[in-house]
Every structure is written in C-alpha cells, then in structure tokens.
Amino acid sequence: MKPWRWYVYIIECSDGTYYTGLTWNLDIRINQHQLGKGSAYSTKHGFKKLAYAEEFESFDEARHREKQIKDWNQSKKQKLISGKWGKWV
C-alpha cells in the first residue's frame, strides 16, 4: 500500500496574488481550483497556475508549514517559488 502523503501548495491567482493550501491529493485539489471550486479565495481571485508544492509524510508537518507560509508576505512567497530559498525557510 502506498504511504499517505500530504502536500502544501501555492497557486498563483489571476490577479497576481497567492493562495496557500493543504491537501492529500494535489491533482484533485488543483483541478478543483481550476474549476472555481477550490476555495472562496481562489474562486474570487481566479486560478492562474500551480506555483509551488512540497510533500510531507505527516499531516502535522504539512499543517505547520502551511501556517508558516500563510504568514509570509507576497515577496517572501515569491522568493520561495523562484527557488531563491531552500525548502525549510
């Protein structure tokens, strides 16, 4: 049986803002965002693309990372997305 995985992801919205989320199935979740059914925020701001994703073995690790990234400003998120910082900033 395949081990359970959690993903923290950042999508770039059509208006240039970012949405950070958490899921156990990245493909399904991104499809939901594309269809305008992913979250109230991404529905309002529009989906442009998946900008970044990290994989975790535990929900607790993923939730901690999601909260960390959500607290960051736009500039810090852009640096993470562009690869100017490592995974664990």
C-alpha atoms as an extended CHARMM CRD file, in Angstrom:
* protein
*
        89  EXT
         1         1  MET       CA              0.0000000000        0.0000000000        0.0000000000  PROA      1               0.0000000000
         2         2  LYS       CA              1.2680000000        3.4550000000       -0.9160000000  PROA      2               0.0000000000
         3         3  PRO       CA              2.1660000000        5.6180000000        2.1020000000  PROA      3               0.0000000000
         4         4  TRP       CA             -0.1130000000        8.5400000000        2.8760000000  PROA      4               0.0000000000
         5         5  ARG       CA              1.2680000000       11.9030000000        1.7220000000  PROA      5               0.0000000000
         6         6  TRP       CA              0.2660000000       15.4990000000        2.3880000000  PROA      6               0.0000000000
         7         7  TYR       CA              1.0030000000       18.4800000000        0.1740000000  PROA      7               0.0000000000
         8         8  VAL       CA              1.3430000000       22.1780000000        0.8970000000  PROA      8               0.0000000000
         9         9  TYR       CA              0.9140000000       24.1540000000       -2.2730000000  PROA      9               0.0000000000
        10        10  ILE       CA              0.8200000000       27.7150000000       -3.5470000000  PROA      10              0.0000000000
        11        11  ILE       CA             -1.2800000000       28.7200000000       -6.5030000000  PROA      11              0.0000000000
        12        12  GLU       CA             -0.8490000000       31.9650000000       -8.3460000000  PROA      12              0.0000000000
        13        13  CYS       CA             -4.1820000000       33.6360000000       -8.8700000000  PROA      13              0.0000000000
        14        14  SER       CA             -5.1920000000       35.5390000000      -11.9910000000  PROA      14              0.0000000000
        15        15  ASP       CA             -4.7390000000       38.8600000000      -10.1800000000  PROA      15              0.0000000000
        16        16  GLY       CA             -1.1470000000       38.0300000000       -9.1520000000  PROA      16              0.0000000000
        17        17  THR       CA             -1.9280000000       37.1450000000       -5.5250000000  PROA      17              0.0000000000
        18        18  TYR       CA             -1.0960000000       33.7820000000       -3.9680000000  PROA      18              0.0000000000
        19        19  TYR       CA             -3.2240000000       31.1920000000       -2.2280000000  PROA      19              0.0000000000
        20        20  THR       CA             -1.5830000000       28.6180000000        0.0510000000  PROA      20              0.0000000000
        21        21  GLY       CA             -3.3580000000       25.3590000000        0.7690000000  PROA      21              0.0000000000
        22        22  LEU       CA             -3.0240000000       21.8470000000        2.1370000000  PROA      22              0.0000000000
        23        23  THR       CA             -4.2680000000       18.6010000000        0.5830000000  PROA      23              0.0000000000
        24        24  TRP       CA             -3.7230000000       14.8580000000        0.4630000000  PROA      24              0.0000000000
        25        25  ASN       CA             -4.3570000000       14.7210000000       -3.3210000000  PROA      25              0.0000000000
        26        26  LEU       CA             -2.6610000000       17.5350000000       -5.2070000000  PROA      26              0.0000000000
        27        27  ASP       CA             -4.0460000000       16.6460000000       -8.6450000000  PROA      27              0.0000000000
        28        28  ILE       CA             -7.6660000000       16.6540000000       -7.4910000000  PROA      28              0.0000000000
        29        29  ARG       CA             -7.2260000000       19.8350000000       -5.4560000000  PROA      29              0.0000000000
        30        30  ILE       CA             -5.6170000000       21.7720000000       -8.3130000000  PROA      30              0.0000000000
        31        31  ASN       CA             -8.4160000000       20.6200000000      -10.6290000000  PROA      31              0.0000000000
        32        32  GLN       CA            -10.9470000000       21.9590000000       -8.1070000000  PROA      32              0.0000000000
        33        33  HSD       CA             -9.1820000000       25.3290000000       -8.1270000000  PROA      33              0.0000000000
        34        34  GLN       CA             -9.1530000000       25.3640000000      -11.9360000000  PROA      34              0.0000000000
        35        35  LEU       CA            -12.9080000000       24.7550000000      -11.9530000000  PROA      35              0.0000000000
        36        36  GLY       CA            -13.5180000000       27.5720000000       -9.4670000000  PROA      36              0.0000000000
        37        37  LYS       CA            -14.4710000000       25.1480000000       -6.6880000000  PROA      37              0.0000000000
        38        38  GLY       CA            -11.2120000000       25.0280000000       -4.7270000000  PROA      38              0.0000000000
        39        39  SER       CA            -11.6790000000       27.7830000000       -2.1690000000  PROA      39              0.0000000000
        40        40  ALA       CA            -13.5720000000       31.0220000000       -1.7350000000  PROA      40              0.0000000000
        41        41  TYR       CA            -10.3120000000       32.9500000000       -2.1730000000  PROA      41              0.0000000000
        42        42  SER       CA             -9.1980000000       31.2870000000       -5.4030000000  PROA      42              0.0000000000
        43        43  THR       CA            -12.7230000000       31.4440000000       -6.7950000000  PROA      43              0.0000000000
        44        44  LYS       CA            -12.8150000000       35.1950000000       -6.1890000000  PROA      44              0.0000000000
        45        45  HSD       CA             -9.2680000000       35.8830000000       -7.4380000000  PROA      45              0.0000000000
        46        46  GLY       CA             -9.1490000000       33.3160000000      -10.2630000000  PROA      46              0.0000000000
        47        47  PHE       CA             -6.7580000000       30.4350000000      -10.8850000000  PROA      47              0.0000000000
        48        48  LYS       CA             -3.6560000000       31.0240000000      -12.9990000000  PROA      48              0.0000000000
        49        49  LYS       CA             -1.2720000000       28.1620000000      -12.1650000000  PROA      49              0.0000000000
        50        50  LEU       CA              0.2300000000       25.9080000000       -9.5420000000  PROA      50              0.0000000000
        51        51  ALA       CA              3.3180000000       27.8360000000       -8.4860000000  PROA      51              0.0000000000
        52        52  TYR       CA              4.8550000000       25.6350000000       -5.7870000000  PROA      52              0.0000000000
        53        53  ALA       CA              4.3210000000       22.4110000000       -3.8310000000  PROA      53              0.0000000000
        54        54  GLU       CA              6.0180000000       20.4910000000       -1.0260000000  PROA      54              0.0000000000
        55        55  GLU       CA              5.3210000000       16.9020000000        0.0510000000  PROA      55              0.0000000000
        56        56  PHE       CA              5.1100000000       15.7090000000        3.6700000000  PROA      56              0.0000000000
        57        57  GLU       CA              4.6840000000       12.3570000000        5.3690000000  PROA      57              0.0000000000
        58        58  SER       CA              2.5310000000       13.6880000000        8.2030000000  PROA      58              0.0000000000
        59        59  PHE       CA             -0.4510000000       15.9760000000        8.4310000000  PROA      59              0.0000000000
        60        60  ASP       CA              1.0770000000       17.8140000000       11.3960000000  PROA      60              0.0000000000
        61        61  GLU       CA              4.2360000000       18.6960000000        9.4620000000  PROA      61              0.0000000000
        62        62  ALA       CA              2.2250000000       19.8620000000        6.4780000000  PROA      62              0.0000000000
        63        63  ARG       CA             -0.1680000000       21.9280000000        8.5910000000  PROA      63              0.0000000000
        64        64  HSD       CA              2.7440000000       23.6190000000       10.3550000000  PROA      64              0.0000000000
        65        65  ARG       CA              4.3580000000       24.5020000000        7.0240000000  PROA      65              0.0000000000
        66        66  GLU       CA              1.0760000000       25.7710000000        5.5830000000  PROA      66              0.0000000000
        67        67  LYS       CA              0.6120000000       28.1130000000        8.5520000000  PROA      67              0.0000000000
        68        68  GLN       CA              4.2000000000       29.3030000000        8.2300000000  PROA      68              0.0000000000
        69        69  ILE       CA              3.8370000000       30.1700000000        4.5340000000  PROA      69              0.0000000000
        70        70  LYS       CA              0.4150000000       31.7860000000        5.0180000000  PROA      70              0.0000000000
        71        71  ASP       CA              2.0160000000       34.2260000000        7.4580000000  PROA      71              0.0000000000
        72        72  TRP       CA              4.5490000000       35.3720000000        4.8630000000  PROA      72              0.0000000000
        73        73  ASN       CA              4.1580000000       38.4450000000        2.6770000000  PROA      73              0.0000000000
        74        74  GLN       CA              3.9860000000       38.3150000000       -1.1190000000  PROA      74              0.0000000000
        75        75  SER       CA              7.7090000000       38.9800000000       -1.5560000000  PROA      75              0.0000000000
        76        76  LYS       CA              8.7720000000       36.1190000000        0.6990000000  PROA      76              0.0000000000
        77        77  LYS       CA              6.4110000000       33.7240000000       -1.1020000000  PROA      77              0.0000000000
        78        78  GLN       CA              7.8630000000       34.8290000000       -4.4530000000  PROA      78              0.0000000000
        79        79  LYS       CA             11.3790000000       34.0240000000       -3.2450000000  PROA      79              0.0000000000
        80        80  LEU       CA             10.2820000000       30.5410000000       -2.1770000000  PROA      80              0.0000000000
        81        81  ILE       CA              8.5520000000       29.9500000000       -5.5160000000  PROA      81              0.0000000000
        82        82  SER       CA             11.5470000000       31.1650000000       -7.5150000000  PROA      82              0.0000000000
        83        83  GLY       CA             13.8870000000       28.8530000000       -5.6220000000  PROA      83              0.0000000000
        84        84  LYS       CA             15.9540000000       31.6150000000       -4.0350000000  PROA      84              0.0000000000
        85        85  TRP       CA             15.3860000000       29.9290000000       -0.6450000000  PROA      85              0.0000000000
        86        86  GLY       CA             15.5320000000       26.2990000000        0.2990000000  PROA      86              0.0000000000
        87        87  LYS       CA             12.5530000000       24.1880000000        1.2710000000  PROA      87              0.0000000000
        88        88  TRP       CA             12.7670000000       24.8540000000        5.0110000000  PROA      88              0.0000000000
        89        89  VAL       CA             12.9640000000       28.6220000000        5.3080000000  PROA      89              0.0000000000
